[in-house]
Amino acid sequence: MSGKAYIVGAGIGGIEYLTLRARDVISAAEVIICDDLVDRALLDLAPISTHRIIAGKRGGQASVKQTEINQMLVTHCLEGKQVVRLKSGDPWIFGRSLPEILALQNANCEWEVIAGISSAIAAPMLAGIPLTEVDTSSCFAVMTGHDLDRLPWQAIAQIPTLVILMGTNNLAKLIEKLQAGKSADTLIAIVRWCGRVEQQVWTGTLADIQFQLPTGSLSPSVIIIGEVVKFHQTLMQAPNALSHQKPSQGKTILVTRANAQASQFTTLLANQGATVIEMPTLEIKPPTSWELLDQAIANLSSYDWLILTSANAVDSFFKRLREAGKDSRALHSLQVAVVGQKTAETLANFGIKPDLVPTDFIADALVDAFMAIPDYNLTHKKMLFPRVESGGREILVEQLQKQGAIVEAIAAYESGCPDRIDPIALAAIQKQNIDAIAFTSSKTVKHFCQLLNQVASEEIWRSWIADVQIASIGPQTSKTCHELLGRVDCEALEYTLDGLAEAIVIADHLR
């Protein structure tokens, strides 16, 4: 199979700002080489097995050299991989795409560019600033603030509206250049982190904007200069969809999650206005051996049911199915039972609709769902159950066996604790900047405690989270929270990510 490199625009933030084409390509990627400013939630659209490489370039910080990125693209492509080069914004707007494409061409590698939403366009829009307007702005120009001496400032001063990317580090010099051709009372706006919950906007004039800004770095920001900035105040006044107070506005929520797993929950909370800090507490890895699962896949026609209780199980099972040269058509003789909305959604990515889904999104309810099938007897029904190697869902296996089913619980993946705690998450916990911690499984609770035990005594780290809301996705997770943390402040009524997000909002309003 020949490789191909996709130069993909990641847009300005979350999944909602991706094009459908970009989403589809990321979802099938075998290798992702990602810029530093790209929202990490986008990486989680890719399969678990995808090799993820962060190759960011940030001013004043250690960066991967462009020649190294070029070579990575070529190497993986020549290995026959489907490679996604994920760039913030749009690849053709200060995205350094050309040297990468030329390197691919020289190596006879196939490539494709996929457009993204540039912050040059999105930042003014999300700040209520139209770039063109019949009376005030007949045109606009986009430029970089890196090398100001190369630009023709006398000509630039005649353009009604200017958009400058990567310019805040040179703001004083930029204003000096502009004032040579524009009046000191020319309006200016600075939009930081456009499209994200932490978006900030500062407005003023060339004469006074520097006195209104906080100290420290403003990166990443977009600078807009021109009379159109005056519309910001009018268009951003309530009632306005961009300025509505969201249910979790101003709250910081720590999400314990699987590293490199779908970050649907993070996006869900961010859409509610929360600032989300991700603390990976699970690492999804291959099992010790694929032998038993491969044997089962070779004999799928001997099974009556395929049972899937997690998105990880779905991804791992279908990965081995592909390795065996098969696809979803190999399941034509089986019926499929799943537990959980997320599991069903992941299964749908492979074109399969489950035959049985319990009303309650917990594994224990699956047996009741089987028993509710009219005139159906589980005796001697053979069931393939791909699951985590370390075990789990033992009650489900036991109850099915009691009904006469033959259950083959086979290792499809393993989940372990990361070697160390994420430094950003640790700093937020230590500084007690967290309002809530969301736990999505018993293992996330156990590993959360295990990671904190590496950096402090239990007495100390418990004091860090004494006033933090502990949120659980369901009864089993709550049980582990009580055992290891001594409490649960809220539990989802519906055992889904949406239910957990709703529980956090309700509990916060009751406090």
C-alpha positions, 0 to 999 in steps of 0.5 A: 500500500502506497503512502500519502501525506496530507497537509491539513489545516486544523483551524482555530481550535476544537473539532467544531472548526474542522472541515469534514474532509480534515476530520475524515483524514485525521480519523484514518491517519497512521501518523500525525505530525502536529504543530504546537498550537493545534488543539490536542483534542483533534489528535484524539480523532485518530485511531489508538494505534496512530503514531503522534508526533508533536513538532511545534515551532514557538518563538524563543522555545526549543523547536523541531527544525524544518528540515527534520519535519520534511524528512519525517514526512518523507520517511513515513510516507515511503514506509507506506503510511497515511501521514497527516501533517496537522497545522494550525489555521490554514496550511497556506497562510504562514504555514510553511507548507511549501518546503514540506511539499517540495520535499515530498515531491522530490521523494516522489511521495503523493500529497494533498493539501486540505484547507483550514480556517485561518485565525486571520479570518476567524479572530475578527469574526469572533470578536465582532469585527467585519474585515470588509464593510461598504463604508469603512473597509473596501479591502484588507491585507494579512501579514506577519509581524515577524520581519517588519523591516521587509514590508512596504509600510507607506503602501500598507498605511493606505490599506483600510484594514490590516490583520497581523499574525504573530505580531505581539512580540514586536508590538511597539515596533509595529505601532511605530511603523504604522504611525508613520502613515496612520494617525495615532487615533487609528483603532486597533484590536488584539484577539488572543486565543480566538475561538477558545473558551479563554478568548480575550479581546483588547481594543484601543488606538495606536496611541494607547493600546500598549497601556491597556495590555497585561504584562507577559506574552500575549501569544497567540494573538491576532491584531486588527487595525482599522476603523472596522474595530469600532463595531466590536463593542456594538456587536459584542453587546448582549444579547449576542450568541458570542457573548452568552454566559455558558453553564460552566463559564469561568470553571476549570475542570480536570478531566482524567482520561486515556492518553490518545483517546477520543477527547469528546468530553473535553470538547463537550465541557469547553462548549459549555464554557469551561476551561479544561485541563487534561490529565492522562491517567490511562495509557492504551497499549497492545496486549502481551500477545495477539495470538488468541484474538487473531485465532478468534478472528480467523474463526468468526463464523463459529461465534453467535455474538460479538460483545463490545463494552468500550471504544478501546475494544472496538478500535483494537478489535477492528485493527486486528481485523484489518491486520488479518486482511478482513473488514466489517463484512467478516461479521455478517454471521454474528450479532453484535452487542455493545455497552455504552453510547460511546462504544456504539458511536465508535462502532458506527465508524466501521459501518456497523449498527449494534443488534443489542444495546442495553437501556442503562449504559452499564455492562451489568444491564447487558444480561437483562437486555439478552433476557428481554429478547422474546423466546431467546435462550442463551444456552450454548450461545458462543460469545466473543468478548474482546476486553482489556488484558488485565480483566474487567466486567467479571460480573458480566462474564459470570452472569452470561455463563450462568445463563448457559452462554459460552463466553471467550473473554480475550485480551484485545488491549491493555491499559496502564498508568502513565509513568508520570503526571502531566506537569500542567495538570499537577501545577493546577492541582497544587495551586488549587486552581481546579473547580471539579475533577471528572472521573470516567472509570474506576481505573482513572480514579486509581491511577489519579491517586497513584500518580499523585502519590509519586509527587506528594504524601496522600495527606498533602495531595488530599489537601490540594483537592479538599474543596474540589468537586469530585464527579463520577460517570456511574456507580462503579466509578463512584464506588472507587471514588468513595474507597480511594478519595472518601467521597463523590459530590455528583454522579451522572444520572445517565452514565454517559459523557453528556450525563457527566457534564450535566451532573457537573453543571447541576452540582455546581449550581446547587453549591 
